[in-house]
Amino acid sequence: MDISLSDVLTFLRLILDILVVWALIYSAFRLVRNNSRTIQILKGLLVIMIVKVLAVWIGLNTLSYLIDLFLNWGIVAILILFQPEIRGMLEKVGKTTAILPNEFQISQYTNMINELVDACTDMSNSKTGALITIEQSNSLNDYIQSGIRMDSQVSRELLGTIFQYGTPMHDGAVIIQGTQIACAAAYFPPTTKDLPSKYGARHRAAVGISEITDSITIIVSEETGNISVAYRGQLTQYPPEGLKRYLTNRLIQVDEQETPSILQPVIKTAKSFGLSMSKKSDGIVRIDERIKPIEVVDLLEKKQGGK
Ligand SMILES: Nc1ncnc2c1ncn2[C@@H]1O[C@H](COP(=O)(O)OP(=O)(O)OP(=O)(O)O)[C@@H](O)[C@H]1O
């Protein structure tokens, strides 16, 4: 059987087509999964579809016609309802069009980490309580809406001022998106796990948000001045230098090695089929030996009938 160049090109085009459509569907699902508003809207649409099927089945023609009208205009409604999400997605695409991380982005992140760690060190020394969450790939927009919108550059002085005891914004969490403070005074759902008694509501909130998103949360204890990080449901205490290394590893070095988010769905699929494309694909998680936690806190599921 002869295979011509045009057959190969047609095959490659088909593969590319499938991968691009898959990436779009994957991104749409991620958008829905990461945002409780979109889940509510989808639930609403599902109910309307069920009513439509029932209306056709029973023969309620007017109701069926009205639902058809509603669904036909649905695309406009979706564009209006999802306007903030669509804008955010397009902004992300715009920011990640460069295949290699650019020097400017790295220097912005380095600067942000330095300011953040300096602020945490200051607050640790003065025993000022703080809760700071850095958004990763799961959107924190729902939580930003619960706080006071800021959109400001991360700086040692600004963070110190926000968490100053007695000021209107010191209660709640600061959320960082990219290298900007998106809001202050945000509220997080606390964890239901058992924490050692020395940890209170602030640490519960930090572990809570780390259980439902992939965000990184830094906590400075008002009582002890200790700095901890909540990530993926795990609470770990670090010295300031350890915190800096931890954040650099997570926010800069991971970005340097990984491909921009628009291509990640395709790469994740390739990995799940066993096609290794990155240096980390040998399944070994490389831990920076210099990051020495002071304590990794044991978190237990709450016992039935317990507090
Ligand atoms: N669900 C929440 N979301 C965001 N912030 C919260 C939440 N719950 C509590 N906080 C913040 O934590 C503060 C109370 O912290 P609390 O002293 O109870 O916690 P803690 O874990 O013992 O911390 P610390 O060691 O600083 O005392 C509140 O003033 C508020 O700023």
Ligand as a Chemical Component Dictionary entry (heavy atoms), coordinates in Angstrom:
data_LIG
# 
_chem_comp.id                   LIG 
_chem_comp.type                 NON-POLYMER 
_chem_comp.pdbx_formal_charge   0 
_chem_comp.three_letter_code    LIG 
# 
loop_
_chem_comp_atom.comp_id 
_chem_comp_atom.atom_id 
_chem_comp_atom.alt_atom_id 
_chem_comp_atom.type_symbol 
_chem_comp_atom.charge 
_chem_comp_atom.model_Cartn_x 
_chem_comp_atom.model_Cartn_y 
_chem_comp_atom.model_Cartn_z 
_chem_comp_atom.pdbx_ordinal 
LIG N1  N1  N 0 -12.397 31.913 57.189 1  
LIG C1  C1  C 0 -11.513 32.890 57.222 2  
LIG N2  N2  N 0 -11.100 33.468 56.061 3  
LIG C2  C2  C 0 -10.169 34.437 56.084 4  
LIG N3  N3  N 0 -9.586  34.905 57.200 5  
LIG C3  C3  C 0 -9.941  34.374 58.377 6  
LIG C4  C4  C 0 -10.918 33.340 58.451 7  
LIG N4  N4  N 0 -11.072 32.993 59.744 8  
LIG C5  C5  C 0 -10.234 33.780 60.442 9  
LIG N5  N5  N 0 -9.556  34.607 59.646 10 
LIG C6  C6  C 0 -8.538  35.593 60.043 11 
LIG O1  O1  O 0 -7.864  35.063 61.158 12 
LIG C7  C7  C 0 -7.994  35.957 62.290 13 
LIG C8  C8  C 0 -8.217  35.168 63.538 14 
LIG O2  O2  O 0 -7.159  34.346 63.694 15 
LIG P1  P1  P 0 -6.999  33.386 64.975 16 
LIG O3  O3  O 0 -6.223  34.120 65.991 17 
LIG O4  O4  O 0 -8.301  32.779 65.373 18 
LIG O5  O5  O 0 -6.208  32.279 64.196 19 
LIG P2  P2  P 0 -4.873  31.533 64.502 20 
LIG O6  O6  O 0 -4.809  30.459 63.456 21 
LIG O7  O7  O 0 -4.795  31.155 65.958 22 
LIG O8  O8  O 0 -3.770  32.578 64.139 23 
LIG P3  P3  P 0 -2.744  33.312 65.106 24 
LIG O9  O9  O 0 -1.646  32.333 65.360 25 
LIG O10 O10 O 0 -2.344  34.457 64.239 26 
LIG O11 O11 O 0 -3.481  33.730 66.356 27 
LIG C9  C9  C 0 -9.197  36.801 61.974 28 
LIG O12 O12 O 0 -9.035  38.065 62.573 29 
LIG C10 C10 C 0 -9.191  36.875 60.481 30 
LIG O13 O13 O 0 -8.349  37.942 60.070 31 
# 
loop_
_chem_comp_bond.comp_id 
_chem_comp_bond.atom_id_1 
_chem_comp_bond.atom_id_2 
_chem_comp_bond.value_order 
_chem_comp_bond.pdbx_ordinal 
LIG N1  C1  SING 1  
LIG C1  N2  SING 2  
LIG C1  C4  DOUB 3  
LIG N2  C2  DOUB 4  
LIG C2  N3  SING 5  
LIG N3  C3  DOUB 6  
LIG C3  C4  SING 7  
LIG C3  N5  SING 8  
LIG C4  N4  SING 9  
LIG N4  C5  DOUB 10 
LIG C5  N5  SING 11 
LIG N5  C6  SING 12 
LIG C6  O1  SING 13 
LIG C6  C10 SING 14 
LIG O1  C7  SING 15 
LIG C7  C8  SING 16 
LIG C7  C9  SING 17 
LIG C8  O2  SING 18 
LIG O2  P1  SING 19 
LIG P1  O3  DOUB 20 
LIG P1  O4  SING 21 
LIG P1  O5  SING 22 
LIG O5  P2  SING 23 
LIG P2  O6  DOUB 24 
LIG P2  O7  SING 25 
LIG P2  O8  SING 26 
LIG O8  P3  SING 27 
LIG P3  O9  DOUB 28 
LIG P3  O10 SING 29 
LIG P3  O11 SING 30 
LIG C9  O12 SING 31 
LIG C9  C10 SING 32 
LIG C10 O13 SING 33 
# 
